[in-house]
Amino acid sequence: MTQPRFDSDIAHDKSTATFAPMSDAGNRPPKVHFVVTDGNAMGASPPGAKIVCELDENGRSHARLNDMRPGHEGEHIADVIVKPGAGYTITEETVAVASAIYWSWWRARDMHGEAP
């Protein structure tokens, strides 16, 4: 069985096509653009955060999100393990899940008037 790897074309296409819906207040979190650094790692740096995703030996993705806003640099936001759902690649699922977590964090900051 071939070890899954992140695909840079899929990461680019999914990042471009995926976006969070507007809030009731009319605010929309920024898009999250992932870049594959090698087949086993990819990352994104949307406003206020850093996302690092790495594949493990079981084909799961470990996505770590850290706060990068001034005064909060490197503070932990979330760590999640992503497994691909039926019909999705590990790249597609990781981009979707990590983006959704970022957008949830962004909305929480927005609710407090702190959105990056």
C-alpha positions as CSV (number, residue, x, y, z in Angstrom):
1,M,0.0,0.0,0.0
2,T,1.3,3.4,-0.9
3,Q,1.8,5.9,1.9
4,P,-0.5,8.9,1.4
5,R,1.2,12.3,0.7
6,F,-0.1,15.8,0.5
7,D,-0.7,16.9,-3.1
8,S,0.3,20.5,-3.9
9,D,-2.2,20.9,-6.8
10,I,-5.1,19.7,-4.6
11,A,-4.0,21.9,-1.8
12,H,-3.9,24.9,-4.1
13,D,-7.3,24.2,-5.7
14,K,-9.1,23.4,-2.4
15,S,-7.6,26.5,-0.7
16,T,-8.8,28.6,-3.6
17,A,-12.3,27.1,-3.8
18,T,-13.0,26.9,0.0
19,F,-14.2,29.8,2.0
20,A,-16.2,30.5,5.2
21,P,-19.7,31.9,4.9
22,M,-20.3,35.5,6.0
23,S,-21.4,36.0,9.6
24,D,-24.7,37.7,10.5
25,A,-22.8,40.9,10.9
26,G,-21.5,40.6,7.3
27,N,-17.9,39.7,8.2
28,R,-16.1,36.9,6.3
29,P,-12.9,35.3,7.6
30,P,-10.0,35.3,5.2
31,K,-9.3,32.4,2.9
32,V,-6.7,29.9,4.1
33,H,-4.0,29.2,1.4
34,F,-2.1,26.0,2.0
35,V,1.3,25.3,0.5
36,V,2.9,21.8,0.4
37,T,6.5,22.1,1.6
38,D,7.1,18.4,0.8
39,G,4.8,15.4,0.5
40,N,4.6,15.0,4.2
41,A,4.0,18.6,5.3
42,M,2.0,21.6,4.4
43,G,1.2,24.9,6.0
44,A,-0.7,28.1,5.9
45,S,-0.3,31.6,7.4
46,P,-3.7,33.2,7.4
47,P,-4.0,36.5,9.2
48,G,-3.2,36.1,12.9
49,A,-2.3,32.4,12.8
50,K,0.1,29.7,11.6
51,I,-1.1,26.3,10.6
52,V,1.3,23.3,10.2
53,C,0.1,20.0,9.0
54,E,2.2,16.8,9.0
55,L,1.4,13.2,7.9
56,D,2.2,10.4,10.3
57,E,3.0,6.8,9.5
58,N,-0.7,5.8,9.6
59,G,-1.7,8.2,6.9
60,R,-3.3,10.7,9.3
61,S,-2.6,14.4,9.3
62,H,-1.7,16.3,12.4
63,A,-2.8,19.9,12.1
64,R,-1.5,22.4,14.6
65,L,-2.8,25.9,14.8
66,N,-0.9,28.7,16.7
67,D,-1.9,32.3,17.4
68,M,0.5,34.7,15.7
69,R,-1.1,38.0,16.7
70,P,1.2,40.6,18.3
71,G,1.5,39.7,22.0
72,H,0.2,36.1,21.4
73,E,2.9,34.8,19.1
74,G,3.1,31.0,19.2
75,E,0.2,30.5,21.7
76,H,-1.7,27.2,21.1
77,I,-5.0,27.4,19.3
78,A,-5.7,23.7,18.4
79,D,-4.2,20.3,17.6
80,V,-6.3,18.0,15.5
81,I,-5.8,14.6,13.9
82,V,-7.4,14.4,10.4
83,K,-8.4,11.2,8.7
84,P,-9.7,11.3,5.1
85,G,-13.5,10.8,4.8
86,A,-14.9,8.4,2.2
87,G,-14.2,9.8,-1.3
88,Y,-11.7,12.5,-0.1
89,T,-7.9,12.6,-0.1
90,I,-5.9,13.4,3.0
91,T,-5.0,16.8,1.4
92,E,-8.7,17.7,0.7
93,E,-9.8,16.7,4.2
94,T,-6.9,18.4,6.0
95,V,-7.4,21.7,4.1
96,A,-11.2,21.6,4.9
97,V,-10.8,20.7,8.6
98,A,-7.8,23.0,9.4
99,S,-9.5,25.9,7.6
100,A,-12.8,25.3,9.5
101,I,-10.9,25.4,12.8
102,Y,-9.1,28.6,11.8
103,W,-12.4,30.2,10.8
104,S,-14.0,29.2,14.1
105,W,-11.1,30.8,16.0
106,W,-11.3,33.9,13.8
107,R,-15.0,34.2,14.4
108,A,-14.4,33.9,18.2
109,R,-11.8,36.7,17.9
110,D,-14.3,38.8,15.8
111,M,-17.0,38.4,18.4
112,H,-14.6,39.9,20.9
113,G,-13.6,42.7,18.5
114,E,-10.1,41.2,18.1
115,A,-10.2,39.6,14.6
116,P,-6.8,39.8,12.9
